Amino acid sequence: LIVNTPSKCGLTPQYEGLQQLQEQYGGDNFTVIGFPCNQFAGQEPGSNEEIQQFCSLNYNVSFPVMAKIDVNGRSADPLYKYLKKEKSGVLGGAIKWNFTKFLIDADGNVVKRYAPNEAPESIAPDIQALLPSAT
């Protein structure tokens, strides 16, 4: 599950739900990956080190939080260019706000895009559907 994340947004408490998904499903076949981004109202002003510390201290995040990137515009990270091309949102391809989420399958296919206000726990059934059944 790929998510663009900020530290100073009204939706920032979603880190809690993302961590719960990581704890419940994390392992060889699933992980949450956070990509900090400061393109939305300057809500991720910290350095990469400050972001890591914020996530650890406030939400006990155990999933990878990458270096800060851009998700829109000419400087958008190639990963986000791919994600937006594969699954555009309601208002087109651009990422509209923090905590836009993309569920990716084991082959790298973009399965679904979730709006910023979609609670992480609501994604659980889609994650379960992608995971191999325990035998």
Residue pairs with C-beta under 8 A, 6 or more apart in sequence:
1 18
1 21
1 30
1 31
1 32
1 33
1 101
1 102
1 103
1 104
1 120
1 123
1 127
2 33
2 35
2 79
2 83
2 101
2 102
2 104
3 14
3 18
3 32
3 33
3 34
3 35
3 99
3 100
3 101
3 102
4 34
4 35
4 36
4 37
4 71
4 80
4 95
4 98
4 99
4 100
5 12
5 15
5 34
5 35
5 36
5 37
5 44
5 65
5 98
5 99
6 12
6 36
6 37
6 38
6 40
6 43
6 44
6 98
6 99
7 36
7 43
7 44
7 45
7 46
7 50
7 51
7 54
7 55
8 43
8 44
8 45
9 40
9 41
9 43
9 98
9 99
11 97
11 98
11 99
11 116
11 117
12 98
14 99
14 119
14 120
15 34
15 55
15 58
15 59
15 61
16 59
17 119
17 120
17 121
18 32
18 34
18 61
18 63
18 120
19 32
19 59
19 60
19 61
19 62
19 63
20 120
20 121
21 30
21 32
21 120
21 121
21 123
21 124
21 127
22 31
22 32
22 61
22 62
22 63
23 62
24 124
25 124
25 127
25 128
25 131
26 32
26 62
26 63
29 106
29 130
29 131
29 132
30 127
30 130
30 131
31 63
31 64
32 63
32 64
33 63
33 64
33 65
33 66
34 55
34 61
34 63
34 64
34 65
34 66
35 65
35 66
35 68
35 69
35 71
35 77
35 79
35 80
36 44
36 46
36 48
36 51
36 65
36 66
36 67
36 68
36 69
37 44
37 68
37 69
37 70
37 71
37 95
37 98
38 44
38 45
38 68
39 70
39 71
39 72
39 73
39 95
40 97
40 98
43 98
44 51
44 68
44 98
46 54
48 67
48 68
51 65
51 68
52 65
55 61
55 65
69 76
69 77
69 79
69 80
70 76
70 77
70 80
71 77
71 80
71 95
71 100
72 80
72 94
72 95
76 84
80 95
82 110
83 102
83 110
83 113
84 93
84 94
84 95
85 93
86 109
86 110
87 102
87 110
87 112
87 113
88 113
89 95
89 96
89 100
89 113
89 115
90 115
96 116
97 116
98 116
99 116
99 117
100 113
100 114
100 115
100 116
101 113
101 114
101 118
101 120
101 123
102 110
102 112
102 113
102 114
103 110
103 111
103 112
103 113
103 114
103 123
103 126
103 127
103 130
104 110
104 111
105 111
105 130
106 130
111 126
111 130
112 126
114 122
114 123
